[in-house]
Every structure is written in structure tokens, then in C-alpha cells.
Amino acid sequence: MGGVSAPEPAGDRDPGLQPERTRLAWRRTTLSSTVAAVLAVRTALHGGPTAGGVAVCALCCALWLGFLGVAQRRIHVLASRPRPPALAARQATAAVLCAVALAVCAAALVV
């Protein structure tokens, strides 16, 4: 009768390729963050370095390093275990804050 089946209990769940897709998504996001940081450095140093530009550039680099640290830890966990644990709220918050702050700093350099 084509009805909707009940969801499987969490213990019987087969993650399939989900950890691999998530690992690749973290890598893509890290690459995007790297491009944003490089463009921020380029923009800050384009017309000659100024004190404000160098400060924002240094902040962008620090935020990029913070995001890179969170991402690399998560990529390692996803690659090392067949059933990786959920991302901790602290790590998720750090990743989001670094990404948003990097975007704001890069936008400040452009404007």
C-alpha cells in the first residue's frame, strides 16, 4: 500500500556517504574562506598599506586561521570514524562567528 514508513531508530541508521559529503563541504567552505582572506589581504595592500587596512587584514587572517582550525578538526573526525559524532555547539558557534566576521571584515575593506 505505498504508505510512509516509520523513521529508523538512531542506532540502526546507516550514514552511507553522508560523512564523506560533509567532509567535502567543510573543504569547500575552507577554500572559500581562504579566497576571501587572500582577497582581503590583496585589497588592504593594493593602494599602499595603511594602519587601518593592515589592522583589518590582520583580523581577517586571524579569523581565517580560527575557521581553518575548526574545519580541520571536523574534517579529521569525519575521516577517522565510520560514525562521527555530531558537531559540538561550541565548534559550530566558532565556525559561524569566524565565517561571518571574516565576511564583515572583507566587506569593510572593499567599502
Biopython code that builds the backbone (N, CA, C, O; Angstrom):
import numpy as np
from Bio.PDB.StructureBuilder import StructureBuilder

atoms = [
    (1, "MET", "N", (0.795, -1.190, 0.000)),
    (1, "MET", "CA", (0.000, 0.000, 0.000)),
    (1, "MET", "C", (0.846, 1.267, 0.000)),
    (1, "MET", "O", (0.269, 2.290, 0.366)),
    (2, "GLY", "N", (2.043, 1.350, -0.331)),
    (2, "GLY", "CA", (2.809, 2.568, -0.549)),
    (2, "GLY", "C", (2.749, 3.584, 0.583)),
    (2, "GLY", "O", (2.912, 4.774, 0.313)),
    (3, "GLY", "N", (2.524, 3.189, 1.830)),
    (3, "GLY", "CA", (2.473, 4.136, 2.940)),
    (3, "GLY", "C", (3.858, 4.624, 3.309)),
    (3, "GLY", "O", (4.868, 4.104, 2.834)),
    (4, "VAL", "N", (3.886, 5.604, 4.140)),
    (4, "VAL", "CA", (5.153, 6.160, 4.615)),
    (4, "VAL", "C", (5.653, 5.292, 5.750)),
    (4, "VAL", "O", (4.917, 5.012, 6.697)),
    (5, "SER", "N", (6.912, 4.862, 5.657)),
    (5, "SER", "CA", (7.466, 4.008, 6.701)),
    (5, "SER", "C", (7.938, 4.864, 7.874)),
    (5, "SER", "O", (8.278, 6.036, 7.712)),
    (6, "ALA", "N", (7.951, 4.264, 9.032)),
    (6, "ALA", "CA", (8.396, 4.952, 10.240)),
    (6, "ALA", "C", (9.902, 5.174, 10.162)),
    (6, "ALA", "O", (10.610, 4.342, 9.594)),
    (7, "PRO", "N", (10.412, 6.276, 10.716)),
    (7, "PRO", "CA", (11.851, 6.505, 10.693)),
    (7, "PRO", "C", (12.576, 5.446, 11.515)),
    (7, "PRO", "O", (12.068, 4.950, 12.521)),
    (8, "GLU", "N", (13.782, 5.117, 11.054)),
    (8, "GLU", "CA", (14.572, 4.113, 11.755)),
    (8, "GLU", "C", (15.124, 4.688, 13.048)),
    (8, "GLU", "O", (15.407, 5.884, 13.114)),
    (9, "PRO", "N", (15.283, 3.861, 14.084)),
    (9, "PRO", "CA", (15.915, 4.341, 15.312)),
    (9, "PRO", "C", (17.351, 4.778, 15.027)),
    (9, "PRO", "O", (17.978, 4.291, 14.087)),
    (10, "ALA", "N", (17.862, 5.688, 15.835)),
    (10, "ALA", "CA", (19.194, 6.245, 15.608)),
    (10, "ALA", "C", (20.276, 5.181, 15.624)),
    (10, "ALA", "O", (21.266, 5.325, 14.906)),
    (11, "GLY", "N", (20.139, 4.130, 16.397)),
    (11, "GLY", "CA", (21.141, 3.085, 16.476)),
    (11, "GLY", "C", (21.240, 2.253, 15.216)),
    (11, "GLY", "O", (22.299, 1.680, 14.960)),
    (12, "ASP", "N", (20.188, 2.158, 14.415)),
    (12, "ASP", "CA", (20.182, 1.354, 13.208)),
    (12, "ASP", "C", (20.473, 2.177, 11.954)),
    (12, "ASP", "O", (20.400, 1.647, 10.845)),
    (13, "ARG", "N", (20.787, 3.410, 12.101)),
    (13, "ARG", "CA", (20.976, 4.304, 10.963)),
    (13, "ARG", "C", (22.281, 3.991, 10.248)),
    (13, "ARG", "O", (23.323, 3.832, 10.884)),
    (14, "ASP", "N", (22.219, 3.904, 8.937)),
    (14, "ASP", "CA", (23.405, 3.722, 8.119)),
    (14, "ASP", "C", (23.768, 5.084, 7.537)),
    (14, "ASP", "O", (23.008, 5.616, 6.727)),
    (15, "PRO", "N", (24.905, 5.669, 7.921)),
    (15, "PRO", "CA", (25.230, 7.012, 7.448)),
    (15, "PRO", "C", (25.552, 7.069, 5.961)),
    (15, "PRO", "O", (25.514, 8.147, 5.367)),
    (16, "GLY", "N", (25.871, 5.927, 5.343)),
    (16, "GLY", "CA", (26.165, 5.931, 3.916)),
    (16, "GLY", "C", (27.305, 6.874, 3.591)),
    (16, "GLY", "O", (28.362, 6.821, 4.219)),
    (17, "LEU", "N", (27.091, 7.733, 2.616)),
    (17, "LEU", "CA", (28.127, 8.672, 2.195)),
    (17, "LEU", "C", (27.998, 10.047, 2.845)),
    (17, "LEU", "O", (28.714, 10.977, 2.473)),
    (18, "GLN", "N", (27.099, 10.181, 3.806)),
    (18, "GLN", "CA", (26.904, 11.482, 4.445)),
    (18, "GLN", "C", (28.192, 12.043, 5.055)),
    (18, "GLN", "O", (28.481, 13.221, 4.846)),
    (19, "PRO", "N", (28.987, 11.252, 5.806)),
    (19, "PRO", "CA", (30.226, 11.823, 6.352)),
    (19, "PRO", "C", (31.180, 12.305, 5.250)),
    (19, "PRO", "O", (31.859, 13.319, 5.413)),
    (20, "GLU", "N", (31.227, 11.583, 4.141)),
    (20, "GLU", "CA", (32.094, 11.996, 3.029)),
    (20, "GLU", "C", (31.603, 13.316, 2.415)),
    (20, "GLU", "O", (32.405, 14.208, 2.135)),
    (21, "ARG", "N", (30.307, 13.435, 2.210)),
    (21, "ARG", "CA", (29.753, 14.682, 1.660)),
    (21, "ARG", "C", (29.978, 15.839, 2.621)),
    (21, "ARG", "O", (30.279, 16.952, 2.191)),
    (22, "THR", "N", (29.836, 15.588, 3.908)),
    (22, "THR", "CA", (30.041, 16.636, 4.901)),
    (22, "THR", "C", (31.507, 17.053, 4.934)),
    (22, "THR", "O", (31.816, 18.239, 5.046)),
    (23, "ARG", "N", (32.401, 16.086, 4.839)),
    (23, "ARG", "CA", (33.838, 16.389, 4.811)),
    (23, "ARG", "C", (34.180, 17.246, 3.599)),
    (23, "ARG", "O", (34.946, 18.203, 3.709)),
    (24, "LEU", "N", (33.617, 16.907, 2.447)),
    (24, "LEU", "CA", (33.855, 17.698, 1.243)),
    (24, "LEU", "C", (33.265, 19.105, 1.363)),
    (24, "LEU", "O", (33.844, 20.068, 0.860)),
    (25, "ALA", "N", (32.115, 19.222, 2.030)),
    (25, "ALA", "CA", (31.519, 20.540, 2.238)),
    (25, "ALA", "C", (32.414, 21.397, 3.131)),
    (25, "ALA", "O", (32.566, 22.593, 2.886)),
    (26, "TRP", "N", (33.001, 20.799, 4.157)),
    (26, "TRP", "CA", (33.927, 21.548, 5.011)),
    (26, "TRP", "C", (35.134, 22.005, 4.190)),
    (26, "TRP", "O", (35.614, 23.124, 4.366)),
    (27, "ARG", "N", (35.618, 21.157, 3.308)),
    (27, "ARG", "CA", (36.765, 21.536, 2.466)),
    (27, "ARG", "C", (36.406, 22.688, 1.523)),
    (27, "ARG", "O", (37.195, 23.617, 1.351)),
    (28, "ARG", "N", (35.223, 22.629, 0.917)),
    (28, "ARG", "CA", (34.789, 23.718, 0.028)),
    (28, "ARG", "C", (34.654, 25.024, 0.802)),
    (28, "ARG", "O", (35.050, 26.083, 0.314)),
    (29, "THR", "N", (34.103, 24.951, 1.992)),
    (29, "THR", "CA", (33.931, 26.159, 2.798)),
    (29, "THR", "C", (35.287, 26.719, 3.224)),
    (29, "THR", "O", (35.471, 27.936, 3.269)),
    (30, "THR", "N", (36.228, 25.840, 3.534)),
    (30, "THR", "CA", (37.578, 26.281, 3.883)),
    (30, "THR", "C", (38.237, 26.959, 2.691)),
    (30, "THR", "O", (38.915, 27.974, 2.852)),
    (31, "LEU", "N", (38.044, 26.410, 1.499)),
    (31, "LEU", "CA", (38.596, 27.026, 0.302)),
    (31, "LEU", "C", (37.985, 28.409, 0.061)),
    (31, "LEU", "O", (38.698, 29.351, -0.286)),
    (32, "SER", "N", (36.684, 28.529, 0.243)),
    (32, "SER", "CA", (36.020, 29.827, 0.080)),
    (32, "SER", "C", (36.540, 30.834, 1.094)),
    (32, "SER", "O", (36.754, 32.001, 0.765)),
    (33, "SER", "N", (36.741, 30.389, 2.308)),
    (33, "SER", "CA", (37.274, 31.263, 3.361)),
    (33, "SER", "C", (38.694, 31.703, 3.019)),
    (33, "SER", "O", (39.069, 32.848, 3.272)),
    (34, "THR", "N", (39.479, 30.802, 2.448)),
    (34, "THR", "CA", (40.842, 31.132, 2.045)),
    (34, "THR", "C", (40.840, 32.196, 0.953)),
    (34, "THR", "O", (41.620, 33.147, 1.002)),
    (35, "VAL", "N", (39.969, 32.032, -0.020)),
    (35, "VAL", "CA", (39.870, 33.017, -1.100)),
    (35, "VAL", "C", (39.465, 34.380, -0.537)),
    (35, "VAL", "O", (40.027, 35.401, -0.932)),
    (36, "ALA", "N", (38.509, 34.407, 0.370)),
    (36, "ALA", "CA", (38.082, 35.674, 0.973)),
    (36, "ALA", "C", (39.228, 36.331, 1.732)),
    (36, "ALA", "O", (39.405, 37.546, 1.647)),
    (37, "ALA", "N", (40.004, 35.551, 2.469)),
    (37, "ALA", "CA", (41.131, 36.108, 3.224)),
    (37, "ALA", "C", (42.212, 36.643, 2.286)),
    (37, "ALA", "O", (42.771, 37.712, 2.529)),
    (38, "VAL", "N", (42.506, 35.906, 1.218)),
    (38, "VAL", "CA", (43.524, 36.348, 0.257)),
    (38, "VAL", "C", (43.071, 37.635, -0.434)),
    (38, "VAL", "O", (43.864, 38.560, -0.605)),
    (39, "LEU", "N", (41.813, 37.695, -0.825)),
    (39, "LEU", "CA", (41.300, 38.916, -1.456)),
    (39, "LEU", "C", (41.302, 40.093, -0.485)),
    (39, "LEU", "O", (41.539, 41.232, -0.887)),
    (40, "ALA", "N", (41.039, 39.820, 0.786)),
    (40, "ALA", "CA", (41.085, 40.885, 1.792)),
    (40, "ALA", "C", (42.508, 41.419, 1.930)),
    (40, "ALA", "O", (42.708, 42.630, 2.018)),
    (41, "VAL", "N", (43.489, 40.533, 1.950)),
    (41, "VAL", "CA", (44.892, 40.956, 2.038)),
    (41, "VAL", "C", (45.263, 41.765, 0.795)),
    (41, "VAL", "O", (45.905, 42.810, 0.897)),
    (42, "ARG", "N", (44.866, 41.287, -0.352)),
    (42, "ARG", "CA", (45.167, 41.983, -1.609)),
    (42, "ARG", "C", (44.541, 43.381, -1.615)),
    (42, "ARG", "O", (45.187, 44.355, -2.002)),
    (43, "THR", "N", (43.297, 43.470, -1.189)),
    (43, "THR", "CA", (42.611, 44.756, -1.158)),
    (43, "THR", "C", (43.264, 45.707, -0.157)),
    (43, "THR", "O", (43.407, 46.899, -0.430)),
    (44, "ALA", "N", (43.654, 45.184, 0.989)),
    (44, "ALA", "CA", (44.250, 46.030, 2.022)),
    (44, "ALA", "C", (45.599, 46.585, 1.587)),
    (44, "ALA", "O", (45.963, 47.697, 1.971)),
    (45, "LEU", "N", (46.338, 45.832, 0.797)),
    (45, "LEU", "CA", (47.677, 46.255, 0.406)),
    (45, "LEU", "C", (47.723, 46.864, -0.987)),
    (45, "LEU", "O", (48.798, 47.257, -1.440)),
    (46, "HIS", "N", (46.604, 46.953, -1.676)),
    (46, "HIS", "CA", (46.573, 47.399, -3.071)),
    (46, "HIS", "C", (47.048, 48.841, -3.245)),
    (46, "HIS", "O", (47.941, 49.089, -4.055)),
    (47, "GLY", "N", (46.502, 49.759, -2.538)),
    (47, "GLY", "CA", (46.850, 51.165, -2.704)),
    (47, "GLY", "C", (47.951, 51.609, -1.760)),
    (47, "GLY", "O", (48.116, 52.807, -1.529)),
    (48, "GLY", "N", (48.680, 50.704, -1.228)),
    (48, "GLY", "CA", (49.687, 51.022, -0.215)),
    (48, "GLY", "C", (49.114, 50.724, 1.158)),
    (48, "GLY", "O", (47.947, 51.011, 1.424)),
    (49, "PRO", "N", (49.919, 50.156, 2.017)),
    (49, "PRO", "CA", (49.409, 49.778, 3.336)),
    (49, "PRO", "C", (49.120, 50.999, 4.209)),
    (49, "PRO", "O", (49.915, 51.934, 4.306)),
    (50, "THR", "N", (47.948, 50.947, 4.837)),
    (50, "THR", "CA", (47.587, 51.947, 5.836)),
    (50, "THR", "C", (47.424, 51.228, 7.169)),
    (50, "THR", "O", (47.280, 50.006, 7.206)),
    (51, "ALA", "N", (47.447, 51.977, 8.250)),
    (51, "ALA", "CA", (47.336, 51.353, 9.580)),
    (51, "ALA", "C", (46.004, 50.622, 9.730)),
    (51, "ALA", "O", (45.965, 49.499, 10.234)),
    (52, "GLY", "N", (44.912, 51.253, 9.295)),
    (52, "GLY", "CA", (43.590, 50.618, 9.391)),
    (52, "GLY", "C", (43.482, 49.397, 8.501)),
    (52, "GLY", "O", (42.928, 48.374, 8.904)),
    (53, "GLY", "N", (44.012, 49.500, 7.285)),
    (53, "GLY", "CA", (43.965, 48.375, 6.356)),
    (53, "GLY", "C", (44.757, 47.179, 6.862)),
    (53, "GLY", "O", (44.317, 46.035, 6.742)),
    (54, "VAL", "N", (45.924, 47.448, 7.427)),
    (54, "VAL", "CA", (46.756, 46.371, 7.968)),
    (54, "VAL", "C", (46.078, 45.729, 9.181)),
    (54, "VAL", "O", (46.143, 44.513, 9.358)),
    (55, "ALA", "N", (45.430, 46.544, 10.010)),
    (55, "ALA", "CA", (44.741, 46.001, 11.190)),
    (55, "ALA", "C", (43.578, 45.093, 10.772)),
    (55, "ALA", "O", (43.406, 44.002, 11.316)),
    (56, "VAL", "N", (42.788, 45.554, 9.806)),
    (56, "VAL", "CA", (41.667, 44.728, 9.329)),
    (56, "VAL", "C", (42.193, 43.488, 8.621)),
    (56, "VAL", "O", (41.619, 42.407, 8.750)),
    (57, "CYS", "N", (43.271, 43.638, 7.883)),
    (57, "CYS", "CA", (43.896, 42.497, 7.209)),
    (57, "CYS", "C", (44.381, 41.460, 8.232)),
    (57, "CYS", "O", (44.182, 40.260, 8.043)),
    (58, "ALA", "N", (45.007, 41.921, 9.298)),
    (58, "ALA", "CA", (45.468, 41.002, 10.345)),
    (58, "ALA", "C", (44.291, 40.308, 11.015)),
    (58, "ALA", "O", (44.369, 39.123, 11.339)),
    (59, "LEU", "N", (43.200, 41.039, 11.224)),
    (59, "LEU", "CA", (41.997, 40.440, 11.804)),
    (59, "LEU", "C", (41.421, 39.383, 10.871)),
    (59, "LEU", "O", (40.999, 38.318, 11.321)),
    (60, "CYS", "N", (41.403, 39.676, 9.566)),
    (60, "CYS", "CA", (40.910, 38.689, 8.587)),
    (60, "CYS", "C", (41.751, 37.418, 8.638)),
    (60, "CYS", "O", (41.219, 36.309, 8.604)),
    (61, "CYS", "N", (43.059, 37.590, 8.720)),
    (61, "CYS", "CA", (43.945, 36.420, 8.772)),
    (61, "CYS", "C", (43.738, 35.617, 10.054)),
    (61, "CYS", "O", (43.753, 34.387, 10.022)),
    (62, "ALA", "N", (43.545, 36.297, 11.173)),
    (62, "ALA", "CA", (43.295, 35.600, 12.438)),
    (62, "ALA", "C", (41.969, 34.840, 12.391)),
    (62, "ALA", "O", (41.880, 33.707, 12.863)),
    (63, "LEU", "N", (40.943, 35.468, 11.819)),
    (63, "LEU", "CA", (39.649, 34.790, 11.692)),
    (63, "LEU", "C", (39.752, 33.590, 10.761)),
    (63, "LEU", "O", (39.150, 32.546, 11.014)),
    (64, "TRP", "N", (40.506, 33.738, 9.698)),
    (64, "TRP", "CA", (40.709, 32.624, 8.765)),
    (64, "TRP", "C", (41.415, 31.465, 9.464)),
    (64, "TRP", "O", (41.039, 30.306, 9.283)),
    (65, "LEU", "N", (42.424, 31.770, 10.252)),
    (65, "LEU", "CA", (43.119, 30.712, 10.983)),
    (65, "LEU", "C", (42.198, 30.021, 11.992)),
    (65, "LEU", "O", (42.270, 28.805, 12.169)),
    (66, "GLY", "N", (41.337, 30.796, 12.651)),
    (66, "GLY", "CA", (40.377, 30.201, 13.585)),
    (66, "GLY", "C", (39.418, 29.263, 12.871)),
    (66, "GLY", "O", (39.167, 28.152, 13.337)),
    (67, "PHE", "N", (38.880, 29.710, 11.737)),
    (67, "PHE", "CA", (37.974, 28.858, 10.974)),
    (67, "PHE", "C", (38.704, 27.629, 10.455)),
    (67, "PHE", "O", (38.163, 26.524, 10.484)),
    (68, "LEU", "N", (39.923, 27.817, 9.983)),
    (68, "LEU", "CA", (40.707, 26.695, 9.475)),
    (68, "LEU", "C", (40.938, 25.652, 10.566)),
    (68, "LEU", "O", (40.880, 24.452, 10.294)),
    (69, "GLY", "N", (41.197, 26.090, 11.783)),
    (69, "GLY", "CA", (41.392, 25.153, 12.890)),
    (69, "GLY", "C", (40.143, 24.328, 13.181)),
    (69, "GLY", "O", (40.219, 23.111, 13.344)),
    (70, "VAL", "N", (38.999, 24.994, 13.244)),
    (70, "VAL", "CA", (37.731, 24.285, 13.488)),
    (70, "VAL", "C", (37.445, 23.311, 12.348)),
    (70, "VAL", "O", (37.070, 22.163, 12.584)),
    (71, "ALA", "N", (37.623, 23.773, 11.123)),
    (71, "ALA", "CA", (37.320, 22.937, 9.959)),
    (71, "ALA", "C", (38.240, 21.717, 9.895)),
    (71, "ALA", "O", (37.779, 20.610, 9.613)),
    (72, "GLN", "N", (39.522, 21.907, 10.152)),
    (72, "GLN", "CA", (40.449, 20.782, 10.076)),
    (72, "GLN", "C", (40.162, 19.734, 11.151)),
    (72, "GLN", "O", (40.274, 18.534, 10.898)),
    (73, "ARG", "N", (39.791, 20.191, 12.352)),
    (73, "ARG", "CA", (39.411, 19.233, 13.394)),
    (73, "ARG", "C", (38.208, 18.415, 12.965)),
    (73, "ARG", "O", (38.174, 17.198, 13.151)),
    (74, "ARG", "N", (37.215, 19.091, 12.386)),
    (74, "ARG", "CA", (35.996, 18.389, 11.968)),
    (74, "ARG", "C", (36.281, 17.443, 10.808)),
    (74, "ARG", "O", (35.764, 16.327, 10.781)),
    (75, "ILE", "N", (37.094, 17.873, 9.854)),
    (75, "ILE", "CA", (37.455, 17.004, 8.727)),
    (75, "ILE", "C", (38.169, 15.766, 9.230)),
    (75, "ILE", "O", (37.926, 14.662, 8.743)),
    (76, "HIS", "N", (39.048, 15.944, 10.202)),
    (76, "HIS", "CA", (39.772, 14.797, 10.764)),
    (76, "HIS", "C", (38.814, 13.821, 11.447)),
    (76, "HIS", "O", (38.937, 12.609, 11.271)),
    (77, "VAL", "N", (37.868, 14.338, 12.220)),
    (77, "VAL", "CA", (36.896, 13.471, 12.898)),
    (77, "VAL", "C", (36.041, 12.727, 11.869)),
    (77, "VAL", "O", (35.782, 11.534, 12.023)),
    (78, "LEU", "N", (35.609, 13.422, 10.835)),
    (78, "LEU", "CA", (34.766, 12.791, 9.813)),
    (78, "LEU", "C", (35.521, 11.704, 9.051)),
    (78, "LEU", "O", (34.928, 10.703, 8.649)),
    (79, "ALA", "N", (36.816, 11.896, 8.853)),
    (79, "ALA", "CA", (37.598, 10.917, 8.102)),
    (79, "ALA", "C", (38.044, 9.735, 8.958)),
    (79, "ALA", "O", (38.335, 8.666, 8.421)),
    (80, "SER", "N", (38.101, 9.906, 10.276)),
    (80, "SER", "CA", (38.676, 8.861, 11.127)),
    (80, "SER", "C", (37.658, 7.897, 11.720)),
    (80, "SER", "O", (38.042, 6.844, 12.230)),
    (81, "ARG", "N", (36.388, 8.222, 11.667)),
    (81, "ARG", "CA", (35.385, 7.359, 12.288)),
    (81, "ARG", "C", (34.280, 7.032, 11.303)),
    (81, "ARG", "O", (33.866, 7.888, 10.520)),
    (82, "PRO", "N", (33.796, 5.787, 11.338)),
    (82, "PRO", "CA", (32.690, 5.445, 10.441)),
    (82, "PRO", "C", (31.383, 6.138, 10.836)),
    (82, "PRO", "O", (30.559, 6.443, 9.974)),
    (83, "ARG", "N", (31.192, 6.385, 12.122)),
    (83, "ARG", "CA", (30.008, 7.101, 12.623)),
    (83, "ARG", "C", (30.465, 8.285, 13.454)),
    (83, "ARG", "O", (30.539, 8.193, 14.679)),
    (84, "PRO", "N", (30.771, 9.395, 12.800)),
    (84, "PRO", "CA", (31.277, 10.547, 13.555)),
    (84, "PRO", "C", (30.206, 11.149, 14.452)),
    (84, "PRO", "O", (29.022, 11.130, 14.114)),
    (85, "PRO", "N", (30.620, 11.679, 15.589)),
    (85, "PRO", "CA", (29.647, 12.327, 16.482)),
    (85, "PRO", "C", (29.171, 13.646, 15.867)),
    (85, "PRO", "O", (29.794, 14.186, 14.953)),
    (86, "ALA", "N", (28.073, 14.138, 16.383)),
    (86, "ALA", "CA", (27.539, 15.417, 15.918)),
    (86, "ALA", "C", (28.520, 16.540, 16.263)),
    (86, "ALA", "O", (29.276, 16.452, 17.230)),
    (87, "LEU", "N", (28.487, 17.575, 15.462)),
    (87, "LEU", "CA", (29.334, 18.733, 15.705)),
    (87, "LEU", "C", (28.904, 19.403, 17.006)),
    (87, "LEU", "O", (27.724, 19.691, 17.206)),
    (88, "ALA", "N", (29.860, 19.644, 17.878)),
    (88, "ALA", "CA", (29.564, 20.281, 19.160)),
    (88, "ALA", "C", (29.085, 21.712, 18.938)),
    (88, "ALA", "O", (29.517, 22.383, 18.000)),
    (89, "ALA", "N", (28.201, 22.165, 19.797)),
    (89, "ALA", "CA", (27.652, 23.515, 19.668)),
    (89, "ALA", "C", (28.754, 24.568, 19.745)),
    (89, "ALA", "O", (28.686, 25.588, 19.059)),
    (90, "ARG", "N", (29.746, 24.333, 20.555)),
    (90, "ARG", "CA", (30.853, 25.292, 20.698)),
    (90, "ARG", "C", (31.624, 25.434, 19.389)),
    (90, "ARG", "O", (31.969, 26.543, 18.981)),
    (91, "GLN", "N", (31.893, 24.293, 18.728)),
    (91, "GLN", "CA", (32.608, 24.332, 17.449)),
    (91, "GLN", "C", (31.754, 24.962, 16.356)),
    (91, "GLN", "O", (32.258, 25.728, 15.534)),
    (92, "ALA", "N", (30.470, 24.642, 16.346)),
    (92, "ALA", "CA", (29.577, 25.224, 15.340)),
    (92, "ALA", "C", (29.499, 26.736, 15.512)),
    (92, "ALA", "O", (29.523, 27.479, 14.531)),
    (93, "THR", "N", (29.406, 27.184, 16.749)),
    (93, "THR", "CA", (29.347, 28.619, 17.016)),
    (93, "THR", "C", (30.642, 29.300, 16.585)),
    (93, "THR", "O", (30.609, 30.375, 15.986)),
    (94, "ALA", "N", (31.779, 28.681, 16.885)),
    (94, "ALA", "CA", (33.069, 29.259, 16.496)),
    (94, "ALA", "C", (33.186, 29.349, 14.984)),
    (94, "ALA", "O", (33.661, 30.358, 14.463)),
    (95, "ALA", "N", (32.764, 28.320, 14.275)),
    (95, "ALA", "CA", (32.835, 28.319, 12.812)),
    (95, "ALA", "C", (31.954, 29.415, 12.219)),
    (95, "ALA", "O", (32.374, 30.136, 11.314)),
    (96, "VAL", "N", (30.746, 29.534, 12.728)),
    (96, "VAL", "CA", (29.819, 30.555, 12.215)),
    (96, "VAL", "C", (30.342, 31.956, 12.510)),
    (96, "VAL", "O", (30.320, 32.823, 11.636)),
    (97, "LEU", "N", (30.810, 32.185, 13.731)),
    (97, "LEU", "CA", (31.322, 33.515, 14.086)),
    (97, "LEU", "C", (32.543, 33.893, 13.249)),
    (97, "LEU", "O", (32.663, 35.034, 12.804)),
    (98, "CYS", "N", (33.446, 32.939, 13.036)),
    (98, "CYS", "CA", (34.625, 33.227, 12.214)),
    (98, "CYS", "C", (34.220, 33.537, 10.773)),
    (98, "CYS", "O", (34.742, 34.479, 10.178)),
    (99, "ALA", "N", (33.310, 32.768, 10.212)),
    (99, "ALA", "CA", (32.884, 32.986, 8.828)),
    (99, "ALA", "C", (32.175, 34.326, 8.657)),
    (99, "ALA", "O", (32.445, 35.061, 7.707)),
    (100, "VAL", "N", (31.276, 34.639, 9.572)),
    (100, "VAL", "CA", (30.537, 35.904, 9.475)),
    (100, "VAL", "C", (31.475, 37.088, 9.702)),
    (100, "VAL", "O", (31.408, 38.074, 8.968)),
    (101, "ALA", "N", (32.343, 37.005, 10.702)),
    (101, "ALA", "CA", (33.268, 38.104, 10.974)),
    (101, "ALA", "C", (34.244, 38.301, 9.818)),
    (101, "ALA", "O", (34.589, 39.436, 9.491)),
    (102, "LEU", "N", (34.694, 37.210, 9.196)),
    (102, "LEU", "CA", (35.580, 37.322, 8.039)),
    (102, "LEU", "C", (34.869, 38.019, 6.887)),
    (102, "LEU", "O", (35.462, 38.853, 6.203)),
    (103, "ALA", "N", (33.610, 37.686, 6.672)),
    (103, "ALA", "CA", (32.835, 38.336, 5.615)),
    (103, "ALA", "C", (32.658, 39.824, 5.907)),
    (103, "ALA", "O", (32.758, 40.649, 4.999)),
    (104, "VAL", "N", (32.398, 40.168, 7.153)),
    (104, "VAL", "CA", (32.230, 41.577, 7.527)),
    (104, "VAL", "C", (33.541, 42.341, 7.343)),
    (104, "VAL", "O", (33.540, 43.458, 6.825)),
    (105, "CYS", "N", (34.647, 41.753, 7.759)),
    (105, "CYS", "CA", (35.946, 42.417, 7.591)),
    (105, "CYS", "C", (36.299, 42.592, 6.118)),
    (105, "CYS", "O", (36.788, 43.646, 5.711)),
    (106, "ALA", "N", (36.053, 41.569, 5.334)),
    (106, "ALA", "CA", (36.347, 41.670, 3.900)),
    (106, "ALA", "C", (35.458, 42.744, 3.259)),
    (106, "ALA", "O", (35.921, 43.500, 2.406)),
    (107, "ALA", "N", (34.202, 42.813, 3.660)),
    (107, "ALA", "CA", (33.309, 43.843, 3.121)),
    (107, "ALA", "C", (33.769, 45.236, 3.562)),
    (107, "ALA", "O", (33.652, 46.194, 2.797)),
    (108, "ALA", "N", (34.284, 45.357, 4.777)),
    (108, "ALA", "CA", (34.774, 46.655, 5.256)),
    (108, "ALA", "C", (35.972, 47.113, 4.445)),
    (108, "ALA", "O", (36.145, 48.311, 4.219)),
    (109, "LEU", "N", (36.798, 46.178, 4.007)),
    (109, "LEU", "CA", (37.951, 46.545, 3.191)),
    (109, "LEU", "C", (37.524, 47.004, 1.802)),
    (109, "LEU", "O", (38.169, 47.873, 1.214)),
    (110, "VAL", "N", (36.468, 46.445, 1.282)),
    (110, "VAL", "CA", (36.015, 46.784, -0.057)),
    (110, "VAL", "C", (35.346, 48.157, -0.063)),
    (110, "VAL", "O", (35.513, 48.930, -1.006)),
    (111, "VAL", "N", (34.596, 48.452, 0.983)),
    (111, "VAL", "CA", (33.856, 49.717, 1.047)),
    (111, "VAL", "C", (34.714, 50.828, 1.469)),
    (111, "VAL", "O", (34.247, 51.963, 1.574)),
]
sb = StructureBuilder()
sb.init_structure("model")
sb.init_model(0)
sb.init_chain("A")
sb.init_seg("    ")
for serial, (resi, resn, name, xyz) in enumerate(atoms, 1):
    if name == "N":
        sb.init_residue(resn, " ", resi, " ")
    sb.init_atom(name, np.array(xyz, "f"), 0.0, 1.0, " ", f" {name:<3s}", serial, name[0])
structure = sb.get_structure()
